[in-house]
């Protein structure tokens, strides 16, 4: 199997993200492109959430997003 690598990662990215496949590199490349654009608040949140999926403990961020949404609607 050919090792996954499309572009060099910074040392911080190497420590932070799990990048076992070429698809992971494609995702990070597109995220970096999108982060340079003027996105709406909702789009920035979506890009952030997608980026967290490259981290080993990605479930933590999904739970945070779900808890925030539940908290918003449980107040009413």
PDB file of N, CA, C and O in Angstrom:
ATOM      1  N   UNK A   1       0.843  -1.188   0.000  1.00  0.00           N
ATOM      2  CA  UNK A   1       0.000   0.000   0.000  1.00  0.00           C
ATOM      3  C   UNK A   1       0.887   1.250   0.000  1.00  0.00           C
ATOM      4  O   UNK A   1       1.847   1.342   0.764  1.00  0.00           O
ATOM      5  N   UNK A   2       0.563   2.170  -0.834  1.00  0.00           N
ATOM      6  CA  UNK A   2       1.312   3.423  -0.947  1.00  0.00           C
ATOM      7  C   UNK A   2       1.010   4.304   0.270  1.00  0.00           C
ATOM      8  O   UNK A   2      -0.155   4.481   0.625  1.00  0.00           O
ATOM      9  N   UNK A   3       2.044   4.857   0.911  1.00  0.00           N
ATOM     10  CA  UNK A   3       1.791   5.714   2.073  1.00  0.00           C
ATOM     11  C   UNK A   3       1.012   6.966   1.687  1.00  0.00           C
ATOM     12  O   UNK A   3       1.196   7.522   0.605  1.00  0.00           O
ATOM     13  N   UNK A   4       0.150   7.391   2.582  1.00  0.00           N
ATOM     14  CA  UNK A   4      -0.679   8.566   2.333  1.00  0.00           C
ATOM     15  C   UNK A   4       0.129   9.830   2.571  1.00  0.00           C
ATOM     16  O   UNK A   4       0.645  10.059   3.666  1.00  0.00           O
ATOM     17  N   UNK A   5       0.230  10.634   1.547  1.00  0.00           N
ATOM     18  CA  UNK A   5       0.900  11.924   1.707  1.00  0.00           C
ATOM     19  C   UNK A   5       0.686  12.744   0.449  1.00  0.00           C
ATOM     20  O   UNK A   5       1.129  12.369  -0.637  1.00  0.00           O
ATOM     21  N   UNK A   6       0.007  13.860   0.607  1.00  0.00           N
ATOM     22  CA  UNK A   6      -0.242  14.726  -0.533  1.00  0.00           C
ATOM     23  C   UNK A   6       0.533  16.033  -0.433  1.00  0.00           C
ATOM     24  O   UNK A   6       0.887  16.628  -1.450  1.00  0.00           O
ATOM     25  N   UNK A   7       0.796  16.476   0.784  1.00  0.00           N
ATOM     26  CA  UNK A   7       1.541  17.700   1.011  1.00  0.00           C
ATOM     27  C   UNK A   7       2.132  17.629   2.411  1.00  0.00           C
ATOM     28  O   UNK A   7       1.627  16.891   3.257  1.00  0.00           O
ATOM     29  N   UNK A   8       3.190  18.383   2.667  1.00  0.00           N
ATOM     30  CA  UNK A   8       3.826  18.300   3.988  1.00  0.00           C
ATOM     31  C   UNK A   8       2.949  18.911   5.086  1.00  0.00           C
ATOM     32  O   UNK A   8       2.289  19.931   4.885  1.00  0.00           O
ATOM     33  N   UNK A   9       2.963  18.270   6.224  1.00  0.00           N
ATOM     34  CA  UNK A   9       2.243  18.777   7.387  1.00  0.00           C
ATOM     35  C   UNK A   9       3.219  19.525   8.290  1.00  0.00           C
ATOM     36  O   UNK A   9       4.406  19.203   8.348  1.00  0.00           O
ATOM     37  N   UNK A  10       2.701  20.523   8.989  1.00  0.00           N
ATOM     38  CA  UNK A  10       3.524  21.187   9.996  1.00  0.00           C
ATOM     39  C   UNK A  10       3.725  20.212  11.153  1.00  0.00           C
ATOM     40  O   UNK A  10       3.009  19.216  11.253  1.00  0.00           O
ATOM     41  N   UNK A  11       4.678  20.486  12.014  1.00  0.00           N
ATOM     42  CA  UNK A  11       4.903  19.612  13.177  1.00  0.00           C
ATOM     43  C   UNK A  11       3.661  19.572  14.062  1.00  0.00           C
ATOM     44  O   UNK A  11       3.315  18.521  14.601  1.00  0.00           O
ATOM     45  N   UNK A  12       2.995  20.710  14.212  1.00  0.00           N
ATOM     46  CA  UNK A  12       1.779  20.763  15.028  1.00  0.00           C
ATOM     47  C   UNK A  12       0.680  19.887  14.413  1.00  0.00           C
ATOM     48  O   UNK A  12      -0.022  19.171  15.127  1.00  0.00           O
ATOM     49  N   UNK A  13       0.538  19.949  13.099  1.00  0.00           N
ATOM     50  CA  UNK A  13      -0.466  19.119  12.418  1.00  0.00           C
ATOM     51  C   UNK A  13      -0.125  17.641  12.543  1.00  0.00           C
ATOM     52  O   UNK A  13      -1.022  16.812  12.697  1.00  0.00           O
ATOM     53  N   UNK A  14       1.145  17.305  12.481  1.00  0.00           N
ATOM     54  CA  UNK A  14       1.560  15.909  12.625  1.00  0.00           C
ATOM     55  C   UNK A  14       1.185  15.367  14.001  1.00  0.00           C
ATOM     56  O   UNK A  14       0.792  14.208  14.130  1.00  0.00           O
ATOM     57  N   UNK A  15       1.307  16.212  15.033  1.00  0.00           N
ATOM     58  CA  UNK A  15       0.957  15.789  16.389  1.00  0.00           C
ATOM     59  C   UNK A  15      -0.553  15.747  16.596  1.00  0.00           C
ATOM     60  O   UNK A  15      -1.055  14.896  17.332  1.00  0.00           O
ATOM     61  N   UNK A  16      -1.274  16.650  15.959  1.00  0.00           N
ATOM     62  CA  UNK A  16      -2.703  16.826  16.236  1.00  0.00           C
ATOM     63  C   UNK A  16      -3.609  15.891  15.442  1.00  0.00           C
ATOM     64  O   UNK A  16      -4.626  15.438  15.967  1.00  0.00           O
ATOM     65  N   UNK A  17      -3.269  15.593  14.201  1.00  0.00           N
ATOM     66  CA  UNK A  17      -4.188  14.875  13.321  1.00  0.00           C
ATOM     67  C   UNK A  17      -3.730  13.458  13.000  1.00  0.00           C
ATOM     68  O   UNK A  17      -2.537  13.164  12.925  1.00  0.00           O
ATOM     69  N   UNK A  18      -4.715  12.600  12.814  1.00  0.00           N
ATOM     70  CA  UNK A  18      -4.482  11.240  12.336  1.00  0.00           C
ATOM     71  C   UNK A  18      -4.674  11.295  10.820  1.00  0.00           C
ATOM     72  O   UNK A  18      -5.744  11.674  10.345  1.00  0.00           O
ATOM     73  N   UNK A  19      -3.653  10.922  10.067  1.00  0.00           N
ATOM     74  CA  UNK A  19      -3.694  11.074   8.616  1.00  0.00           C
ATOM     75  C   UNK A  19      -3.305   9.765   7.913  1.00  0.00           C
ATOM     76  O   UNK A  19      -2.305   9.733   7.196  1.00  0.00           O
ATOM     77  N   UNK A  20      -4.070   8.696   8.105  1.00  0.00           N
ATOM     78  CA  UNK A  20      -3.666   7.412   7.524  1.00  0.00           C
ATOM     79  C   UNK A  20      -3.967   7.243   6.030  1.00  0.00           C
ATOM     80  O   UNK A  20      -3.401   6.360   5.386  1.00  0.00           O
ATOM     81  N   UNK A  21      -4.840   8.072   5.478  1.00  0.00           N
ATOM     82  CA  UNK A  21      -5.219   7.881   4.073  1.00  0.00           C
ATOM     83  C   UNK A  21      -5.030   9.166   3.266  1.00  0.00           C
ATOM     84  O   UNK A  21      -4.921  10.261   3.817  1.00  0.00           O
ATOM     85  N   UNK A  22      -4.995   8.998   1.971  1.00  0.00           N
ATOM     86  CA  UNK A  22      -4.914  10.159   1.078  1.00  0.00           C
ATOM     87  C   UNK A  22      -6.151  11.037   1.208  1.00  0.00           C
ATOM     88  O   UNK A  22      -6.074  12.253   1.034  1.00  0.00           O
ATOM     89  N   UNK A  23      -7.291  10.424   1.515  1.00  0.00           N
ATOM     90  CA  UNK A  23      -8.520  11.198   1.697  1.00  0.00           C
ATOM     91  C   UNK A  23      -8.378  12.185   2.855  1.00  0.00           C
ATOM     92  O   UNK A  23      -8.902  13.297   2.795  1.00  0.00           O
ATOM     93  N   UNK A  24      -7.667  11.775   3.908  1.00  0.00           N
ATOM     94  CA  UNK A  24      -7.449  12.685   5.036  1.00  0.00           C
ATOM     95  C   UNK A  24      -6.646  13.909   4.605  1.00  0.00           C
ATOM     96  O   UNK A  24      -6.934  15.029   5.028  1.00  0.00           O
ATOM     97  N   UNK A  25      -5.649  13.692   3.771  1.00  0.00           N
ATOM     98  CA  UNK A  25      -4.857  14.813   3.247  1.00  0.00           C
ATOM     99  C   UNK A  25      -5.725  15.707   2.352  1.00  0.00           C
ATOM    100  O   UNK A  25      -5.606  16.932   2.389  1.00  0.00           O
ATOM    101  N   UNK A  26      -6.589  15.093   1.557  1.00  0.00           N
ATOM    102  CA  UNK A  26      -7.498  15.872   0.702  1.00  0.00           C
ATOM    103  C   UNK A  26      -8.427  16.732   1.552  1.00  0.00           C
ATOM    104  O   UNK A  26      -8.672  17.897   1.238  1.00  0.00           O
ATOM    105  N   UNK A  27      -8.941  16.145   2.635  1.00  0.00           N
ATOM    106  CA  UNK A  27      -9.842  16.879   3.530  1.00  0.00           C
ATOM    107  C   UNK A  27      -9.109  18.073   4.137  1.00  0.00           C
ATOM    108  O   UNK A  27      -9.628  19.189   4.122  1.00  0.00           O
ATOM    109  N   UNK A  28      -7.914  17.850   4.668  1.00  0.00           N
ATOM    110  CA  UNK A  28      -7.166  18.937   5.292  1.00  0.00           C
ATOM    111  C   UNK A  28      -6.799  20.021   4.276  1.00  0.00           C
ATOM    112  O   UNK A  28      -6.835  21.209   4.597  1.00  0.00           O
ATOM    113  N   UNK A  29      -6.452  19.622   3.074  1.00  0.00           N
ATOM    114  CA  UNK A  29      -6.121  20.588   2.021  1.00  0.00           C
ATOM    115  C   UNK A  29      -7.328  21.484   1.715  1.00  0.00           C
ATOM    116  O   UNK A  29      -7.182  22.700   1.591  1.00  0.00           O
ATOM    117  N   UNK A  30      -8.501  20.890   1.596  1.00  0.00           N
ATOM    118  CA  UNK A  30      -9.718  21.661   1.307  1.00  0.00           C
ATOM    119  C   UNK A  30     -10.096  22.554   2.488  1.00  0.00           C
ATOM    120  O   UNK A  30     -10.565  23.677   2.301  1.00  0.00           O
ATOM    121  N   UNK A  31      -9.890  22.050   3.701  1.00  0.00           N
ATOM    122  CA  UNK A  31     -10.163  22.856   4.892  1.00  0.00           C
ATOM    123  C   UNK A  31      -9.282  24.102   4.886  1.00  0.00           C
ATOM    124  O   UNK A  31      -9.763  25.206   5.144  1.00  0.00           O
ATOM    125  N   UNK A  32      -7.998  23.930   4.594  1.00  0.00           N
ATOM    126  CA  UNK A  32      -7.081  25.072   4.561  1.00  0.00           C
ATOM    127  C   UNK A  32      -7.504  26.088   3.505  1.00  0.00           C
ATOM    128  O   UNK A  32      -7.393  27.294   3.726  1.00  0.00           O
ATOM    129  N   UNK A  33      -7.984  25.614   2.367  1.00  0.00           N
ATOM    130  CA  UNK A  33      -8.463  26.514   1.317  1.00  0.00           C
ATOM    131  C   UNK A  33      -9.687  27.281   1.803  1.00  0.00           C
ATOM    132  O   UNK A  33      -9.787  28.492   1.603  1.00  0.00           O
ATOM    133  N   UNK A  34     -10.610  26.579   2.438  1.00  0.00           N
ATOM    134  CA  UNK A  34     -11.835  27.216   2.915  1.00  0.00           C
ATOM    135  C   UNK A  34     -11.562  28.217   4.035  1.00  0.00           C
ATOM    136  O   UNK A  34     -12.216  29.257   4.116  1.00  0.00           O
ATOM    137  N   UNK A  35     -10.599  27.904   4.897  1.00  0.00           N
ATOM    138  CA  UNK A  35     -10.288  28.806   6.006  1.00  0.00           C
ATOM    139  C   UNK A  35      -9.751  30.154   5.526  1.00  0.00           C
ATOM    140  O   UNK A  35      -9.789  31.131   6.273  1.00  0.00           O
ATOM    141  N   UNK A  36      -9.266  30.220   4.324  1.00  0.00           N
ATOM    142  CA  UNK A  36      -8.751  31.477   3.765  1.00  0.00           C
ATOM    143  C   UNK A  36      -9.865  32.348   3.180  1.00  0.00           C
ATOM    144  O   UNK A  36      -9.637  33.513   2.851  1.00  0.00           O
ATOM    145  N   UNK A  37     -11.067  31.784   3.050  1.00  0.00           N
ATOM    146  CA  UNK A  37     -12.189  32.502   2.453  1.00  0.00           C
ATOM    147  C   UNK A  37     -13.027  33.199   3.516  1.00  0.00           C
ATOM    148  O   UNK A  37     -12.925  32.896   4.704  1.00  0.00           O
ATOM    149  N   UNK A  38     -13.847  34.126   3.076  1.00  0.00           N
ATOM    150  CA  UNK A  38     -14.774  34.798   3.975  1.00  0.00           C
ATOM    151  C   UNK A  38     -16.043  33.945   4.084  1.00  0.00           C
ATOM    152  O   UNK A  38     -16.964  34.063   3.276  1.00  0.00           O
ATOM    153  N   UNK A  39     -16.062  33.101   5.084  1.00  0.00           N
ATOM    154  CA  UNK A  39     -17.184  32.193   5.281  1.00  0.00           C
ATOM    155  C   UNK A  39     -18.177  32.795   6.262  1.00  0.00           C
ATOM    156  O   UNK A  39     -17.830  33.668   7.057  1.00  0.00           O
ATOM    157  N   UNK A  40     -19.405  32.326   6.199  1.00  0.00           N
ATOM    158  CA  UNK A  40     -20.393  32.737   7.196  1.00  0.00           C
ATOM    159  C   UNK A  40     -20.058  32.038   8.508  1.00  0.00           C
ATOM    160  O   UNK A  40     -19.249  31.111   8.540  1.00  0.00           O
ATOM    161  N   UNK A  41     -20.678  32.485   9.575  1.00  0.00           N
ATOM    162  CA  UNK A  41     -20.452  31.880  10.887  1.00  0.00           C
ATOM    163  C   UNK A  41     -20.789  30.383  10.856  1.00  0.00           C
ATOM    164  O   UNK A  41     -20.055  29.558  11.400  1.00  0.00           O
ATOM    165  N   UNK A  42     -21.905  30.053  10.212  1.00  0.00           N
ATOM    166  CA  UNK A  42     -22.330  28.655  10.124  1.00  0.00           C
ATOM    167  C   UNK A  42     -21.342  27.816   9.306  1.00  0.00           C
ATOM    168  O   UNK A  42     -21.058  26.668   9.647  1.00  0.00           O
ATOM    169  N   UNK A  43     -20.830  28.397   8.238  1.00  0.00           N
ATOM    170  CA  UNK A  43     -19.852  27.682   7.412  1.00  0.00           C
ATOM    171  C   UNK A  43     -18.550  27.463   8.172  1.00  0.00           C
ATOM    172  O   UNK A  43     -17.928  26.408   8.051  1.00  0.00           O
ATOM    173  N   UNK A  44     -18.135  28.460   8.958  1.00  0.00           N
ATOM    174  CA  UNK A  44     -16.918  28.317   9.772  1.00  0.00           C
ATOM    175  C   UNK A  44     -17.083  27.196  10.790  1.00  0.00           C
ATOM    176  O   UNK A  44     -16.158  26.419  11.024  1.00  0.00           O
ATOM    177  N   UNK A  45     -18.260  27.118  11.390  1.00  0.00           N
ATOM    178  CA  UNK A  45     -18.531  26.060  12.362  1.00  0.00           C
ATOM    179  C   UNK A  45     -18.489  24.695  11.682  1.00  0.00           C
ATOM    180  O   UNK A  45     -17.940  23.742  12.236  1.00  0.00           O
ATOM    181  N   UNK A  46     -19.060  24.599  10.495  1.00  0.00           N
ATOM    182  CA  UNK A  46     -19.043  23.341   9.761  1.00  0.00           C
ATOM    183  C   UNK A  46     -17.615  22.929   9.408  1.00  0.00           C
ATOM    184  O   UNK A  46     -17.248  21.766   9.573  1.00  0.00           O
ATOM    185  N   UNK A  47     -16.818  23.865   8.929  1.00  0.00           N
ATOM    186  CA  UNK A  47     -15.421  23.576   8.588  1.00  0.00           C
ATOM    187  C   UNK A  47     -14.664  23.142   9.845  1.00  0.00           C
ATOM    188  O   UNK A  47     -13.884  22.191   9.800  1.00  0.00           O
ATOM    189  N   UNK A  48     -14.890  23.829  10.960  1.00  0.00           N
ATOM    190  CA  UNK A  48     -14.240  23.460  12.225  1.00  0.00           C
ATOM    191  C   UNK A  48     -14.628  22.039  12.628  1.00  0.00           C
ATOM    192  O   UNK A  48     -13.768  21.247  13.015  1.00  0.00           O
ATOM    193  N   UNK A  49     -15.909  21.716  12.538  1.00  0.00           N
ATOM    194  CA  UNK A  49     -16.373  20.390  12.930  1.00  0.00           C
ATOM    195  C   UNK A  49     -15.751  19.308  12.036  1.00  0.00           C
ATOM    196  O   UNK A  49     -15.341  18.254  12.522  1.00  0.00           O
ATOM    197  N   UNK A  50     -15.688  19.574  10.755  1.00  0.00           N
ATOM    198  CA  UNK A  50     -15.063  18.616   9.833  1.00  0.00           C
ATOM    199  C   UNK A  50     -13.579  18.452  10.180  1.00  0.00           C
ATOM    200  O   UNK A  50     -13.054  17.339  10.154  1.00  0.00           O
ATOM    201  N   UNK A  51     -12.919  19.539  10.498  1.00  0.00           N
ATOM    202  CA  UNK A  51     -11.497  19.491  10.840  1.00  0.00           C
ATOM    203  C   UNK A  51     -11.259  18.646  12.097  1.00  0.00           C
ATOM    204  O   UNK A  51     -10.260  17.932  12.196  1.00  0.00           O
ATOM    205  N   UNK A  52     -12.176  18.736  13.041  1.00  0.00           N
ATOM    206  CA  UNK A  52     -12.015  17.952  14.271  1.00  0.00           C
ATOM    207  C   UNK A  52     -12.081  16.452  14.002  1.00  0.00           C
ATOM    208  O   UNK A  52     -11.577  15.656  14.794  1.00  0.00           O
ATOM    209  N   UNK A  53     -12.693  16.070  12.902  1.00  0.00           N
ATOM    210  CA  UNK A  53     -12.812  14.646  12.584  1.00  0.00           C
ATOM    211  C   UNK A  53     -11.467  14.024  12.213  1.00  0.00           C
ATOM    212  O   UNK A  53     -11.354  12.800  12.148  1.00  0.00           O
ATOM    213  N   UNK A  54     -10.463  14.835  11.972  1.00  0.00           N
ATOM    214  CA  UNK A  54      -9.118  14.339  11.681  1.00  0.00           C
ATOM    215  C   UNK A  54      -8.329  14.064  12.961  1.00  0.00           C
ATOM    216  O   UNK A  54      -7.241  13.491  12.914  1.00  0.00           O
ATOM    217  N   UNK A  55      -8.880  14.473  14.100  1.00  0.00           N
ATOM    218  CA  UNK A  55      -8.203  14.282  15.380  1.00  0.00           C
ATOM    219  C   UNK A  55      -8.551  12.918  15.966  1.00  0.00           C
ATOM    220  O   UNK A  55      -9.630  12.383  15.710  1.00  0.00           O
ATOM    221  N   UNK A  56      -7.626  12.353  16.760  1.00  0.00           N
ATOM    222  CA  UNK A  56      -7.889  11.034  17.337  1.00  0.00           C
ATOM    223  C   UNK A  56      -9.112  11.015  18.261  1.00  0.00           C
ATOM    224  O   UNK A  56      -9.832  10.018  18.314  1.00  0.00           O
ATOM    225  N   UNK A  57      -9.343  12.097  18.977  1.00  0.00           N
ATOM    226  CA  UNK A  57     -10.476  12.140  19.916  1.00  0.00           C
ATOM    227  C   UNK A  57     -11.609  12.985  19.343  1.00  0.00           C
ATOM    228  O   UNK A  57     -12.106  13.893  20.010  1.00  0.00           O
ATOM    229  N   UNK A  58     -12.019  12.693  18.111  1.00  0.00           N
ATOM    230  CA  UNK A  58     -13.013  13.487  17.403  1.00  0.00           C
ATOM    231  C   UNK A  58     -14.388  13.437  18.055  1.00  0.00           C
ATOM    232  O   UNK A  58     -15.171  14.374  17.897  1.00  0.00           O
ATOM    233  N   UNK A  59     -14.697  12.385  18.773  1.00  0.00           N
ATOM    234  CA  UNK A  59     -16.022  12.272  19.392  1.00  0.00           C
ATOM    235  C   UNK A  59     -16.271  13.379  20.419  1.00  0.00           C
ATOM    236  O   UNK A  59     -17.407  13.806  20.624  1.00  0.00           O
ATOM    237  N   UNK A  60     -15.207  13.830  21.054  1.00  0.00           N
ATOM    238  CA  UNK A  60     -15.303  14.899  22.052  1.00  0.00           C
ATOM    239  C   UNK A  60     -15.965  16.137  21.447  1.00  0.00           C
ATOM    240  O   UNK A  60     -16.822  16.756  22.077  1.00  0.00           O
ATOM    241  N   UNK A  61     -15.571  16.489  20.240  1.00  0.00           N
ATOM    242  CA  UNK A  61     -16.097  17.703  19.600  1.00  0.00           C
ATOM    243  C   UNK A  61     -17.536  17.519  19.132  1.00  0.00           C
ATOM    244  O   UNK A  61     -18.328  18.461  19.154  1.00  0.00           O
ATOM    245  N   UNK A  62     -17.870  16.303  18.710  1.00  0.00           N
ATOM    246  CA  UNK A  62     -19.261  16.038  18.353  1.00  0.00           C
ATOM    247  C   UNK A  62     -20.156  16.154  19.580  1.00  0.00           C
ATOM    248  O   UNK A  62     -21.240  16.735  19.514  1.00  0.00           O
ATOM    249  N   UNK A  63     -19.700  15.600  20.700  1.00  0.00           N
ATOM    250  CA  UNK A  63     -20.472  15.704  21.937  1.00  0.00           C
ATOM    251  C   UNK A  63     -20.627  17.150  22.384  1.00  0.00           C
ATOM    252  O   UNK A  63     -21.696  17.537  22.854  1.00  0.00           O
ATOM    253  N   UNK A  64     -19.578  17.953  22.245  1.00  0.00           N
ATOM    254  CA  UNK A  64     -19.664  19.375  22.610  1.00  0.00           C
ATOM    255  C   UNK A  64     -20.716  20.086  21.768  1.00  0.00           C
ATOM    256  O   UNK A  64     -21.515  20.862  22.293  1.00  0.00           O
ATOM    257  N   UNK A  65     -20.716  19.824  20.467  1.00  0.00           N
ATOM    258  CA  UNK A  65     -21.677  20.471  19.567  1.00  0.00           C
ATOM    259  C   UNK A  65     -23.101  20.028  19.893  1.00  0.00           C
ATOM    260  O   UNK A  65     -24.023  20.843  19.908  1.00  0.00           O
ATOM    261  N   UNK A  66     -23.273  18.746  20.151  1.00  0.00           N
ATOM    262  CA  UNK A  66     -24.605  18.229  20.488  1.00  0.00           C
ATOM    263  C   UNK A  66     -25.082  18.780  21.827  1.00  0.00           C
ATOM    264  O   UNK A  66     -26.249  19.150  21.960  1.00  0.00           O
ATOM    265  N   UNK A  67     -24.207  18.838  22.808  1.00  0.00           N
ATOM    266  CA  UNK A  67     -24.581  19.379  24.126  1.00  0.00           C
ATOM    267  C   UNK A  67     -24.972  20.848  24.036  1.00  0.00           C
ATOM    268  O   UNK A  67     -25.921  21.284  24.688  1.00  0.00           O
ATOM    269  N   UNK A  68     -24.247  21.602  23.236  1.00  0.00           N
ATOM    270  CA  UNK A  68     -24.556  23.026  23.056  1.00  0.00           C
ATOM    271  C   UNK A  68     -25.945  23.192  22.434  1.00  0.00           C
ATOM    272  O   UNK A  68     -26.727  24.044  22.857  1.00  0.00           O
ATOM    273  N   UNK A  69     -26.236  22.380  21.439  1.00  0.00           N
ATOM    274  CA  UNK A  69     -27.538  22.445  20.785  1.00  0.00           C
ATOM    275  C   UNK A  69     -28.659  22.025  21.739  1.00  0.00           C
ATOM    276  O   UNK A  69     -29.707  22.668  21.789  1.00  0.00           O
ATOM    277  N   UNK A  70     -28.440  20.955  22.489  1.00  0.00           N
ATOM    278  CA  UNK A  70     -29.446  20.508  23.464  1.00  0.00           C
ATOM    279  C   UNK A  70     -29.685  21.568  24.532  1.00  0.00           C
ATOM    280  O   UNK A  70     -30.829  21.830  24.904  1.00  0.00           O
ATOM    281  N   UNK A  71     -28.615  22.174  25.023  1.00  0.00           N
ATOM    282  CA  UNK A  71     -28.726  23.201  26.055  1.00  0.00           C
ATOM    283  C   UNK A  71     -29.572  24.375  25.561  1.00  0.00           C
ATOM    284  O   UNK A  71     -30.383  24.929  26.304  1.00  0.00           O
ATOM    285  N   UNK A  72     -29.372  24.739  24.312  1.00  0.00           N
ATOM    286  CA  UNK A  72     -30.128  25.848  23.718  1.00  0.00           C
ATOM    287  C   UNK A  72     -31.628  25.580  23.762  1.00  0.00           C
ATOM    288  O   UNK A  72     -32.405  26.485  24.065  1.00  0.00           O
ATOM    289  N   UNK A  73     -32.045  24.355  23.466  1.00  0.00           N
ATOM    290  CA  UNK A  73     -33.459  24.046  23.372  1.00  0.00           C
ATOM    291  C   UNK A  73     -34.055  23.547  24.677  1.00  0.00           C
ATOM    292  O   UNK A  73     -35.278  23.526  24.817  1.00  0.00           O
ATOM    293  N   UNK A  74     -33.245  23.150  25.624  1.00  0.00           N
ATOM    294  CA  UNK A  74     -33.769  22.705  26.912  1.00  0.00           C
ATOM    295  C   UNK A  74     -34.078  23.872  27.828  1.00  0.00           C
ATOM    296  O   UNK A  74     -34.787  23.697  28.820  1.00  0.00           O
ATOM    297  N   UNK A  75     -33.569  25.059  27.528  1.00  0.00           N
ATOM    298  CA  UNK A  75     -33.850  26.253  28.328  1.00  0.00           C
ATOM    299  C   UNK A  75     -35.304  26.672  28.199  1.00  0.00           C
ATOM    300  O   UNK A  75     -35.869  27.265  29.117  1.00  0.00           O
ATOM    301  N   UNK A  76     -35.901  26.365  27.071  1.00  0.00           N
ATOM    302  CA  UNK A  76     -37.255  26.846  26.778  1.00  0.00           C
ATOM    303  C   UNK A  76     -38.302  26.044  27.491  1.00  0.00           C
ATOM    304  O   UNK A  76     -39.494  26.320  27.350  1.00  0.00           O
TER     305      UNK A  76
END
